[in-house]
């Protein structure tokens, strides 16, 4: 009986996201959760297909926010998934790669810096007057 059931337990699909970033020390967030970045690459297993929110940040660089759509491959749609998930004798690797390059952040204009300083001074005066 065990020999009959053994082949039914051999199917396996491994799903993995790989997000490659430049610069290599950028921070990567997948659906709001920070991933570990090693040598400019974040790797994460996944189970479900659909949209994923990707955010890549680094000080001095522009932040990138992307919606990454993971479409279901043919081998993971009914009725094919019954075969690939349960009966396929080997392992199927569904690996998705995304490359994100962060350009340098633009330098703020002198007018924008002066406006920010003026606004900060006004807020400080309001706070000071409120506590007296």
N, C-alpha and C positions, 0 to 999 in steps of 0.2 A: 504494500500500500504506500509506503514512504517513497519507494522508487517511482511510483506513478505521479505523486505530488511534487517531487523534487524539481522537475523541469518547469513547473508553474511558478517557482519562486526565483527564477533567474533573471527576469527582465529588470532593467534599470535605466532611468534617464537622469543624468546629472545636469542641472541647470546652473549656470554661473554668469554673473555680470562682471565685466572688467572695465573699469573706468581709468583711462590713462590721462594724466594731467601734466601740464607744463605751465609753470615751473613745478619741479618734482616735489616741493615741500608745501604745495597748496593743500587746503583742507577740503574734503569731499563729504557731502551730506546726501544721503539717499532717503527720501521720504521723511526728512527732518532729523534723521539719526546720523551722527558722524561715523564715517568708516575710517579704518586704519589705512594709511597710505604708506606703502613700502616701495622705495625706488621709483616713485612717480606713478604707482599703480595701486588702485583699490580693487579688491576682489570680494565678491559677495555671492553666496548661493541664493537662488530664488526658487519659489514653488509656483507662483501664480503669474500669469501673463496679464497685460494691460498697461496702463500708464504709470510711470514712476517719475517722481519729482527729483531732479538732480540739481544741487547747488554746489558750486566750486568757488572758494574764496582764498584770497591771500592779501596781506597788507601791501599796499602800493600797487595793486593790480585791480582791474575791473572784475566785479563779481559776475559770474554767469549763472543764470537760472534757466534750466531746460526741462521740458516735459519729454521724457523718453518713452516712446510707445513700443512695447514688446508684443509683437504679433505672434500668435500661436502657430507653430509650424505644422505641416500636414501630419507628421507622425504623432502629434499630440491632440488630434481631433478625432471625435467619435466617427467610426468604429475602429480606426487604426490604432488609437491609444490602447485599446484592450490588448492588442498584439504586442506593441512596443513596451508597454508597462509590465505586462505579465509573462509573455511567452518568448520575447526576443532573448536569445541565448547570451548576448553580450551587453556591453554598456554603450549607451548613446550619450554623447556630450553635446548639449545645447549651450554654446558659449556666445555671449553677446558682448561686443566691444564698442566703447565710446571713447573718443579722444577729445579732450577739452584743452584749449590753449587760452591762457589769460593774458590779454595785452596789458601793457603798462597803463595805469590810471592816468587820465589827463590832469595836467597841473591846473589848479583853480586860478581864475583870473584875479587880478589885484582888487577889482571892484567887488568880487564875491567874498574875498577875504575880509575887506573893510566892512562890508555889510554884516558879515558874521560877527566881527568884533563889536560893532555898534549894537547889534542885537544882544550879545552876551553882556555888554555893559548895562544895557537897559534892564535886562532880567535881574542882574545883580543889584541894581539900584532898587528895583521893586521889592526884591527879597529883603534887602537891608531895611527899607522903610517899613516893611511888614513886621519885622522883629523888634522894632524900637518902641 
